[in-house]
């Protein structure tokens, strides 16, 4: 039997779509059947499956599990939890692969699948091959067994460090995402005083959307930190693999700034180590890593890309502007709850508050991530057009991921989004006038390709 997956749900880094539009149980079943086939042909026999709290996740998980079992692999269902809990199960539950049903930080009606195989990300050409197996009907058959286990306690136990952490006063905003129950359990095991927001799992996200990279979604956390006079606050996305933070003054601490703080303690333990950051990160981060004696590595955005490069260079730490922080001791996986614990440790080791650490960082100004809607078929083409014009003009361009252009004013970046029909851009300079000129350069280049900001 052939199973044709809707091409629009096949992304480079995961499989994602909108339920009742282009993603349904038939797709989930086909993914399970094909992925189970890949696992079996690689000599594997067991797959862990978890899900987030979206309304469509139980339906998609059921169909996914049915497809996996029909391919002849045994399934270990771990229930609702953050994606890092699935990664933990894949490493520690004697399984060969794992799939998390999750829409991550996307709108409530979106959903999808994050996959790992043999402790490595399953993406890019892997997904293309998976779709081909399904469409050709080249799949295995069998009757795999399905069991359910509870791994929440074991997952949280691995988050709690053996050494002593400082007793800080911290706010935690789960955003009604899948990490809520784990955050409740984790904070009970940590020293200090902890104030929790929105830890009940609700796939409608009634309080605010769970994407900590959007400043508006941190307003409740900022209010909590101010009202309780807390040391700082942390926030999480819908599946608990992205972290956001605000300091005691309510200032947003960006992903590259968090990585800069964590890098100091990591390089103290591993002198000279490589640290990977995505192409959106501040130039000050790469400078800081080098200043600390580390080897800064700039690489493509996208969690699978970062994980892959991290393995290639043996980096103990990596991160993205999006709040994904990856740790070598976790097998290179990203885990926002673990990142929060490591942030507490780093603040304690520094002898300063998070606000003081922020004050010590170089004084630069930067845009948030700018987004430009574009037809999906034009995402890559527009970037190539911009690159061609920049090359003709003799600009200083890094092509690691899109176009990162360095000028006397600073730098600007234009790249195609990995997950949406968008182009994304960012710019950084030492002053507002210089930043305005960089943004104007972005707008001018896009206008030449028929793209404008909404």
Kinemage of the C-alpha trace (Angstrom):
@kinemage 1
@onewidth
@group {chain A} dominant
@subgroup {mainchain}
@vectorlist {calphas} color= white
{ca unk a 1} P 0.000 0.000 0.000
{ca unk a 2} L 1.263 3.472 -0.912
{ca unk a 3} L 1.095 6.398 1.517
{ca unk a 4} L 1.554 9.833 -0.040
{ca unk a 5} L 2.483 12.528 2.463
{ca unk a 6} L 1.383 16.080 1.687
{ca unk a 7} L 4.574 17.753 0.388
{ca unk a 8} L 3.734 20.957 2.256
{ca unk a 9} L 4.354 19.289 5.641
{ca unk a 10} L 7.844 18.070 4.752
{ca unk a 11} L 10.310 20.558 6.213
{ca unk a 12} L 14.069 20.312 6.224
{ca unk a 13} L 14.271 19.953 10.011
{ca unk a 14} L 11.035 18.227 10.940
{ca unk a 15} L 7.559 17.417 9.629
{ca unk a 16} L 5.009 20.086 10.444
{ca unk a 17} L 1.613 21.231 9.257
{ca unk a 18} L -1.802 22.504 10.276
{ca unk a 19} L -4.383 20.000 11.453
{ca unk a 20} L -7.570 19.786 9.387
{ca unk a 21} L -5.741 21.526 6.543
{ca unk a 22} L -2.663 19.549 5.521
{ca unk a 23} L -1.888 17.280 8.477
{ca unk a 24} L -4.049 14.477 9.821
{ca unk a 25} L -4.036 10.920 11.157
{ca unk a 26} L -3.379 9.400 7.737
{ca unk a 27} L -0.142 11.373 7.525
{ca unk a 28} L 0.810 10.360 11.064
{ca unk a 29} L 0.151 6.707 10.295
{ca unk a 30} L 2.227 6.869 7.120
{ca unk a 31} L 5.082 8.542 8.993
{ca unk a 32} L 4.960 5.813 11.624
{ca unk a 33} L 4.949 3.023 9.045
{ca unk a 34} L 7.861 4.523 7.101
{ca unk a 35} L 9.920 5.502 10.164
{ca unk a 36} L 9.385 2.073 11.663
{ca unk a 37} L 10.669 0.625 8.410
{ca unk a 38} L 13.824 2.759 8.627
{ca unk a 39} L 14.374 1.639 12.209
{ca unk a 40} L 13.914 -2.057 11.385
{ca unk a 41} L 16.187 -1.943 8.347
{ca unk a 42} L 18.841 -0.339 10.508
{ca unk a 43} L 18.654 -3.238 12.961
{ca unk a 44} L 16.450 -1.474 15.538
{ca unk a 45} L 13.392 -2.830 17.291
{ca unk a 46} L 12.001 -0.165 19.680
{ca unk a 47} L 10.862 3.461 19.328
{ca unk a 48} L 9.931 5.912 22.088
{ca unk a 49} L 6.983 8.225 21.413
{ca unk a 50} L 5.953 11.340 23.327
{ca unk a 51} L 3.595 14.251 22.707
{ca unk a 52} L 2.867 17.817 23.698
{ca unk a 53} L -0.422 19.186 25.026
{ca unk a 54} L -2.077 20.364 21.815
{ca unk a 55} L -5.628 19.244 21.159
{ca unk a 56} L -4.596 17.360 18.033
{ca unk a 57} L -1.638 15.556 19.621
{ca unk a 58} L -3.526 12.523 21.026
{ca unk a 59} L -5.113 11.830 17.628
{ca unk a 60} L -1.810 12.136 15.789
{ca unk a 61} L 0.044 10.100 18.401
{ca unk a 62} L -2.470 7.259 18.193
{ca unk a 63} L -2.121 7.081 14.408
{ca unk a 64} L 1.655 7.351 14.602
{ca unk a 65} L 1.879 4.496 17.102
{ca unk a 66} L -0.419 2.358 14.978
{ca unk a 67} L 1.849 2.927 11.977
{ca unk a 68} L 5.000 2.121 13.917
{ca unk a 69} L 3.528 -1.094 15.282
{ca unk a 70} L 2.296 -2.080 11.816
{ca unk a 71} L 5.900 -1.801 10.622
{ca unk a 72} L 6.867 -4.372 13.242
{ca unk a 73} L 8.640 -2.209 15.805
{ca unk a 74} L 7.767 -2.070 19.491
{ca unk a 75} L 6.586 1.287 20.801
{ca unk a 76} L 7.303 2.818 24.210
{ca unk a 77} L 4.771 5.571 24.892
{ca unk a 78} L 5.951 8.121 27.449
{ca unk a 79} L 2.921 10.437 27.411
{ca unk a 80} L 2.767 14.237 27.634
{ca unk a 81} L 6.022 16.022 28.246
{ca unk a 82} L 8.591 18.360 26.725
{ca unk a 83} L 10.603 17.265 23.710
{ca unk a 84} L 13.747 17.019 25.892
{ca unk a 85} L 11.964 14.316 27.914
{ca unk a 86} L 11.588 12.330 24.681
{ca unk a 87} L 15.286 12.841 23.933
{ca unk a 88} L 16.065 11.654 27.461
{ca unk a 89} L 13.961 8.529 26.961
{ca unk a 90} L 15.652 7.841 23.626
{ca unk a 91} L 19.030 7.874 25.389
{ca unk a 92} L 18.104 5.962 28.544
{ca unk a 93} L 15.195 3.588 27.843
{ca unk a 94} L 16.954 1.060 25.610
{ca unk a 95} L 15.194 2.186 22.467
{ca unk a 96} L 16.653 2.769 19.020
{ca unk a 97} L 14.820 5.943 18.044
{ca unk a 98} L 12.246 8.459 19.188
{ca unk a 99} L 9.463 10.676 17.855
{ca unk a 100} L 7.854 13.633 19.612
{ca unk a 101} L 4.442 14.786 18.388
{ca unk a 102} L 4.646 18.554 18.784
{ca unk a 103} L 3.900 21.866 17.152
{ca unk a 104} L 6.722 23.405 19.204
{ca unk a 105} L 6.328 27.207 19.313
{ca unk a 106} L 3.866 27.372 16.415
{ca unk a 107} L 0.171 28.365 16.653
{ca unk a 108} L -2.252 25.995 18.470
{ca unk a 109} L -3.629 24.415 15.281
{ca unk a 110} L -0.173 23.470 14.034
{ca unk a 111} L 1.453 20.176 14.889
{ca unk a 112} L 4.228 17.936 13.702
{ca unk a 113} L 6.948 15.418 14.465
{ca unk a 114} L 10.506 15.731 15.742
{ca unk a 115} L 12.548 12.592 15.191
{ca unk a 116} L 15.823 11.152 16.437
{ca unk a 117} L 17.491 7.939 15.327
{ca unk a 118} L 20.472 6.408 17.068
{ca unk a 119} L 20.875 9.522 19.259
{ca unk a 120} L 21.247 11.751 16.188
{ca unk a 121} L 18.781 14.160 14.571
{ca unk a 122} L 16.700 12.766 11.723
{ca unk a 123} L 16.277 15.568 9.175
{ca unk a 124} L 16.973 16.861 5.671
{ca unk a 125} L 17.704 13.963 3.322
{ca unk a 126} L 16.379 11.559 5.976
{ca unk a 127} L 12.921 13.128 5.738
{ca unk a 128} L 13.008 13.116 1.937
{ca unk a 129} L 13.870 9.405 1.971
{ca unk a 130} L 11.154 8.731 4.546
{ca unk a 131} L 8.505 10.320 2.318
{ca unk a 132} L 9.761 8.303 -0.649
{ca unk a 133} L 9.453 5.027 1.256
{ca unk a 134} L 5.880 5.888 2.185
{ca unk a 135} L 4.870 6.919 -1.320
{ca unk a 136} L 6.453 3.859 -2.933
{ca unk a 137} L 4.835 1.552 -0.406
{ca unk a 138} L 8.295 0.164 0.330
{ca unk a 139} L 7.525 -0.535 3.971
{ca unk a 140} L 7.883 -3.370 6.430
{ca unk a 141} L 4.983 -5.224 8.037
{ca unk a 142} L 4.626 -6.745 11.456
{ca unk a 143} L 2.848 -6.526 14.784
{ca unk a 144} L 4.886 -4.481 17.211
{ca unk a 145} L 3.961 -4.348 20.876
{ca unk a 146} L 2.974 -1.105 22.602
{ca unk a 147} L 3.764 -0.308 26.239
{ca unk a 148} L 3.327 2.825 28.337
{ca unk a 149} L 5.882 4.015 30.863
{ca unk a 150} L 6.266 7.074 33.104
{ca unk a 151} L 9.665 8.731 32.671
{ca unk a 152} L 8.881 12.165 34.149
{ca unk a 153} L 10.481 11.498 37.541
{ca unk a 154} L 13.607 10.006 35.978
{ca unk a 155} L 13.889 12.879 33.491
{ca unk a 156} L 13.634 15.527 36.220
{ca unk a 157} L 16.112 13.639 38.407
{ca unk a 158} L 18.677 14.013 35.613
{ca unk a 159} L 18.076 17.771 35.587
{ca unk a 160} L 18.894 18.228 39.274
{ca unk a 161} L 22.663 18.669 39.740
{ca unk a 162} L 24.646 16.758 42.316
{ca unk a 163} L 26.485 19.899 43.419
{ca unk a 164} L 24.973 22.810 45.331
{ca unk a 165} L 23.251 25.617 43.453
{ca unk a 166} L 22.815 29.140 44.812
{ca unk a 167} L 19.470 29.837 46.490
{ca unk a 168} L 18.028 32.438 44.112
{ca unk a 169} L 14.521 33.852 43.759
{ca unk a 170} L 13.268 32.923 40.300
{ca unk a 171} L 10.114 33.178 38.200
{ca unk a 172} L 9.195 30.362 35.816
{ca unk a 173} L 6.648 30.783 32.981
{ca unk a 174} L 5.658 27.498 31.323
{ca unk a 175} L 3.166 29.204 28.999
{ca unk a 176} L 0.706 26.289 29.401
{ca unk a 177} L 3.124 24.190 27.373
{ca unk a 178} L 4.116 20.568 27.797
{ca unk a 179} L 6.981 21.408 30.181
{ca unk a 180} L 4.655 22.584 32.978
{ca unk a 181} L 4.522 19.385 35.086
{ca unk a 182} L 8.288 18.903 34.766
{ca unk a 183} L 8.886 22.498 35.900
{ca unk a 184} L 6.656 21.953 38.941
{ca unk a 185} L 8.609 18.866 39.924
{ca unk a 186} L 11.991 20.421 39.144
{ca unk a 187} L 11.499 23.579 41.181
{ca unk a 188} L 10.470 21.530 44.222
{ca unk a 189} L 13.919 19.903 44.056
{ca unk a 190} L 15.933 23.135 43.689
{ca unk a 191} L 17.114 25.478 46.433
{ca unk a 192} L 15.795 29.018 46.563
{ca unk a 193} L 12.372 30.537 46.079
{ca unk a 194} L 10.394 29.759 42.946
{ca unk a 195} L 7.267 31.425 41.562
{ca unk a 196} L 5.469 29.566 38.774
{ca unk a 197} L 3.176 30.783 36.004
{ca unk a 198} L 0.866 28.768 33.729
{ca unk a 199} L 2.181 25.265 34.433
{ca unk a 200} L -1.144 23.561 33.669
{ca unk a 201} L -0.941 22.039 30.190
{ca unk a 202} L -3.488 23.620 27.843
{ca unk a 203} L -3.075 23.313 24.089
{ca unk a 204} L -5.138 26.450 23.495
{ca unk a 205} L -2.466 28.511 25.317
{ca unk a 206} L -5.042 30.782 26.981
{ca unk a 207} L -2.605 33.165 28.699
{ca unk a 208} L -0.092 33.916 25.984
{ca unk a 209} L 1.516 32.128 23.085
{ca unk a 210} L 4.455 29.956 24.212
{ca unk a 211} L 7.277 31.476 22.197
{ca unk a 212} L 9.816 33.207 24.458
{ca unk a 213} L 11.591 34.825 21.500
{ca unk a 214} L 8.629 37.222 21.156
{ca unk a 215} L 8.957 40.015 23.725
{ca unk a 216} L 5.180 40.350 24.109
{ca unk a 217} L 5.021 36.782 25.419
{ca unk a 218} L 7.329 37.694 28.307
{ca unk a 219} L 5.091 40.436 29.720
{ca unk a 220} L 3.553 38.217 32.419
{ca unk a 221} L 6.988 37.032 33.510
{ca unk a 222} L 8.304 40.602 33.633
{ca unk a 223} L 5.349 41.617 35.781
{ca unk a 224} L 5.965 38.695 38.144
{ca unk a 225} L 9.672 39.505 38.476
{ca unk a 226} L 8.864 43.153 39.221
{ca unk a 227} L 6.016 42.428 41.656
{ca unk a 228} L 7.978 39.849 43.658
{ca unk a 229} L 11.372 41.576 43.252
{ca unk a 230} L 12.870 38.348 41.920
{ca unk a 231} L 16.464 37.822 40.820
{ca unk a 232} L 15.370 36.865 37.310
{ca unk a 233} L 12.781 34.874 35.362
{ca unk a 234} L 12.788 32.158 32.711
{ca unk a 235} L 10.178 31.205 30.128
{ca unk a 236} L 9.666 28.207 27.848
{ca unk a 237} L 8.089 27.384 24.515
{ca unk a 238} L 5.338 24.858 23.821
{ca unk a 239} L 7.567 21.790 23.952
{ca unk a 240} L 10.216 22.954 26.407
{ca unk a 241} L 13.262 23.113 24.178
{ca unk a 242} L 13.482 26.924 23.897
{ca unk a 243} L 14.325 29.161 26.829
{ca unk a 244} L 13.777 32.881 27.300
{ca unk a 245} L 14.907 34.986 30.248
{ca unk a 246} L 14.465 38.390 31.857
{ca unk a 247} L 16.799 39.868 34.454
{ca unk a 248} L 15.827 41.479 37.751
{ca unk a 249} L 15.234 44.777 35.950
{ca unk a 250} L 12.837 43.128 33.517
{ca unk a 251} L 15.218 43.321 30.564
{ca unk a 252} L 14.997 40.504 28.029
{ca unk a 253} L 18.190 38.429 27.870
{ca unk a 254} L 18.552 37.189 24.310
{ca unk a 255} L 19.623 33.694 23.330
{ca unk a 256} L 23.139 34.746 22.361
{ca unk a 257} L 23.521 36.617 25.655
{ca unk a 258} L 22.499 33.488 27.575
{ca unk a 259} L 25.039 31.499 25.583
{ca unk a 260} L 27.722 34.058 26.443
{ca unk a 261} L 26.993 33.618 30.158
{ca unk a 262} L 26.981 29.830 29.944
{ca unk a 263} L 30.161 29.783 27.835
{ca unk a 264} L 32.288 31.163 30.657
{ca unk a 265} L 31.546 28.306 33.038
{ca unk a 266} L 31.811 25.702 30.258
{ca unk a 267} L 35.202 26.971 29.118
{ca unk a 268} L 36.398 26.956 32.703
{ca unk a 269} L 35.711 23.197 32.717
{ca unk a 270} L 36.858 22.594 29.121
{ca unk a 271} L 39.569 25.135 28.202
{ca unk a 272} L 39.950 25.766 24.492
{ca unk a 273} L 36.737 23.951 23.549
{ca unk a 274} L 34.699 24.842 20.470
{ca unk a 275} L 31.352 26.526 21.068
{ca unk a 276} L 28.822 26.663 18.233
{ca unk a 277} L 26.335 29.483 17.682
{ca unk a 278} L 23.982 30.179 14.827
{ca unk a 279} L 24.477 32.812 12.168
{ca unk a 280} L 21.937 35.129 13.822
{ca unk a 281} L 24.084 35.536 16.946
{ca unk a 282} L 25.810 38.748 17.961
{ca unk a 283} L 29.382 39.408 16.910
{ca unk a 284} L 29.997 40.134 20.592
{ca unk a 285} L 29.259 36.480 21.411
{ca unk a 286} L 31.897 35.164 19.035
{ca unk a 287} L 34.346 37.757 20.368
{ca unk a 288} L 33.567 36.716 23.954
{ca unk a 289} L 34.118 33.013 23.253
{ca unk a 290} L 37.512 33.820 21.736
{ca unk a 291} L 38.361 36.129 24.643
{ca unk a 292} L 37.656 33.265 27.049
{ca unk a 293} L 40.041 31.023 25.124
{ca unk a 294} L 37.372 29.045 23.289
{ca unk a 295} L 36.952 28.395 19.570
{ca unk a 296} L 33.869 30.199 18.223
{ca unk a 297} L 32.075 28.351 15.416
{ca unk a 298} L 29.351 30.128 13.423
{ca unk a 299} L 26.907 27.755 11.746
{ca unk a 300} L 23.513 27.465 10.088
{ca unk a 301} L 20.361 28.114 12.107
{ca unk a 302} L 18.112 25.151 12.829
{ca unk a 303} L 18.386 22.768 15.741
{ca unk a 304} L 19.353 19.787 13.592
{ca unk a 305} L 22.105 21.785 11.875
{ca unk a 306} L 23.498 22.974 15.186
{ca unk a 307} L 23.393 19.482 16.697
{ca unk a 308} L 25.198 18.051 13.694
{ca unk a 309} L 27.967 20.670 13.758
{ca unk a 310} L 28.275 20.264 17.518
{ca unk a 311} L 29.058 16.572 17.024
{ca unk a 312} L 31.499 17.329 14.201
{ca unk a 313} L 33.636 19.719 16.256
{ca unk a 314} L 33.123 18.041 19.642
{ca unk a 315} L 31.600 21.153 21.193
{ca unk a 316} L 30.339 20.891 24.800
{ca unk a 317} L 27.937 23.804 24.264
{ca unk a 318} L 25.997 25.343 21.401
{ca unk a 319} L 23.049 27.659 20.983
{ca unk a 320} L 20.733 29.672 18.797
{ca unk a 321} L 19.134 33.086 19.030
{ca unk a 322} L 15.825 31.221 19.156
{ca unk a 323} L 16.635 30.031 22.691
{ca unk a 324} L 17.710 26.485 21.813
{ca unk a 325} L 20.713 25.675 24.019
{ca unk a 326} L 22.511 22.374 23.347
{ca unk a 327} L 24.704 20.483 25.797
{ca unk a 328} L 27.366 17.902 25.088
{ca unk a 329} L 26.591 16.024 28.296
{ca unk a 330} L 23.032 15.528 27.008
{ca unk a 331} L 24.291 13.942 23.815
{ca unk a 332} L 24.106 17.279 22.016
{ca unk a 333} L 20.386 17.745 22.589
{ca unk a 334} L 18.675 20.994 23.505
{ca unk a 335} L 16.826 21.193 26.796
{ca unk a 336} L 15.434 24.487 28.106
{ca unk a 337} L 14.879 23.161 31.634
{ca unk a 338} L 18.463 21.946 31.826
{ca unk a 339} L 19.560 25.311 30.430
{ca unk a 340} L 17.688 27.052 33.252
{ca unk a 341} L 19.532 24.947 35.839
{ca unk a 342} L 22.874 25.684 34.161
{ca unk a 343} L 22.024 29.391 34.127
{ca unk a 344} L 21.455 29.279 37.887
{ca unk a 345} L 24.839 27.569 38.279
{ca unk a 346} L 26.619 30.089 36.029
{ca unk a 347} L 25.128 33.058 37.874
{ca unk a 348} L 26.239 31.582 41.177
{ca unk a 349} L 29.763 30.918 39.905
{ca unk a 350} L 30.079 34.475 38.602
{ca unk a 351} L 29.342 36.050 41.982
{ca unk a 352} L 27.118 38.565 40.205
{ca unk a 353} L 23.427 38.909 39.455
{ca unk a 354} L 22.018 38.300 35.987
{ca unk a 355} L 21.439 42.058 35.697
{ca unk a 356} L 25.092 42.716 36.515
{ca unk a 357} L 26.210 40.149 33.955
{ca unk a 358} L 24.008 41.896 31.383
{ca unk a 359} L 25.453 45.302 32.289
{ca unk a 360} L 28.969 43.980 31.674
{ca unk a 361} L 28.210 42.980 28.085
{ca unk a 362} L 29.326 45.228 25.188
{ca unk a 363} L 26.955 48.069 24.409
{ca unk a 364} L 25.448 47.302 21.015
{ca unk a 365} L 21.988 47.791 19.581
{ca unk a 366} L 20.222 45.189 17.486
{ca unk a 367} L 16.881 44.574 15.887
{ca unk a 368} L 14.665 41.727 16.985
{ca unk a 369} L 14.205 39.094 14.323
{ca unk a 370} L 12.477 40.849 11.414
{ca unk a 371} L 10.093 38.724 9.389
{ca unk a 372} L 8.995 39.163 5.812
{ca unk a 373} L 6.134 37.080 4.422
{ca unk a 374} L 6.986 35.533 1.068
{ca unk a 375} L 5.573 32.805 -1.124
{ca unk a 376} L 7.047 29.502 0.031
{ca unk a 377} L 8.441 28.806 -3.414
{ca unk a 378} L 10.314 32.126 -3.343
{ca unk a 379} L 12.048 31.764 0.047
{ca unk a 380} L 15.378 30.498 -1.237
{ca unk a 381} L 15.191 32.329 -4.574
{ca unk a 382} L 14.961 35.773 -2.981
{ca unk a 383} L 18.030 35.087 -0.833
{ca unk a 384} L 19.963 33.962 -3.919
{ca unk a 385} L 18.953 37.141 -5.755
{ca unk a 386} L 20.200 39.259 -2.855
{ca unk a 387} L 23.459 37.302 -2.706
{ca unk a 388} L 24.030 37.826 -6.427
{ca unk a 389} L 23.587 41.596 -6.095
{ca unk a 390} L 25.848 41.780 -3.043
{ca unk a 391} L 28.556 39.774 -4.806
{ca unk a 392} L 28.363 42.066 -7.833
{ca unk a 393} L 28.756 45.069 -5.513
{ca unk a 394} L 31.830 43.572 -3.807
{ca unk a 395} L 30.196 43.395 -0.352
{ca unk a 396} L 31.738 41.453 2.536
{ca unk a 397} L 29.373 38.491 2.783
{ca unk a 398} L 29.389 35.308 4.870
{ca unk a 399} L 27.277 32.633 3.133
{ca unk a 400} L 27.097 30.195 6.066
{ca unk a 401} L 23.300 30.502 6.104
{ca unk a 402} L 21.809 33.073 3.770
{ca unk a 403} L 23.675 36.388 3.633
{ca unk a 404} L 25.473 37.857 6.654
{ca unk a 405} L 26.870 41.190 5.506
{ca unk a 406} L 29.553 43.109 7.405
{ca unk a 407} L 29.840 46.875 6.900
{ca unk a 408} L 31.531 49.721 8.819
{ca unk a 409} L 28.182 50.187 10.610
{ca unk a 410} L 28.003 46.583 11.879
{ca unk a 411} L 26.348 43.580 10.266
{ca unk a 412} L 23.022 42.453 8.879
{ca unk a 413} L 21.626 39.034 8.047
{ca unk a 414} L 18.985 37.796 5.625
{ca unk a 415} L 18.015 34.128 5.452
{ca unk a 416} L 15.089 31.870 4.618
{ca unk a 417} L 13.069 30.612 7.588
{ca unk a 418} L 13.414 26.886 8.242
{ca unk a 419} L 9.793 26.391 9.280
{ca unk a 420} L 7.577 29.108 7.786
{ca unk a 421} L 6.920 30.938 4.500
{ca unk a 422} L 9.074 33.795 5.715
{ca unk a 423} L 12.366 35.507 5.206
{ca unk a 424} L 14.012 36.527 8.453
{ca unk a 425} L 16.498 39.313 9.023
{ca unk a 426} L 18.508 40.814 11.847
{ca unk a 427} L 20.984 43.661 12.195
{ca unk a 428} L 23.431 44.808 14.878
{ca unk a 429} L 25.392 48.043 15.259
{ca unk a 430} L 27.049 50.209 17.879
{ca unk a 431} L 24.443 52.966 17.643
{ca unk a 432} L 20.906 53.649 16.487
{ca unk a 433} L 21.828 55.717 13.440
{ca unk a 434} L 24.098 52.940 12.196
{ca unk a 435} L 21.400 50.355 12.904
{ca unk a 436} L 18.871 52.369 10.913
{ca unk a 437} L 21.232 52.368 7.942
{ca unk a 438} L 21.637 48.592 8.153
{ca unk a 439} L 17.867 48.039 8.281
{ca unk a 440} L 17.439 50.386 5.327
{ca unk a 441} L 19.936 48.271 3.393
{ca unk a 442} L 17.888 45.145 4.129
{ca unk a 443} L 14.668 46.849 3.028
{ca unk a 444} L 16.312 48.106 -0.155
{ca unk a 445} L 17.629 44.679 -1.109
{ca unk a 446} L 14.269 43.027 -0.509
{ca unk a 447} L 12.402 45.709 -2.417
{ca unk a 448} L 14.548 44.921 -5.448
{ca unk a 449} L 13.163 41.355 -5.208
{ca unk a 450} L 9.581 42.514 -4.700
{ca unk a 451} L 9.393 41.842 -0.953
{ca unk a 452} L 8.287 44.371 1.664
{ca unk a 453} L 7.620 44.248 5.373
{ca unk a 454} L 3.972 43.867 6.382
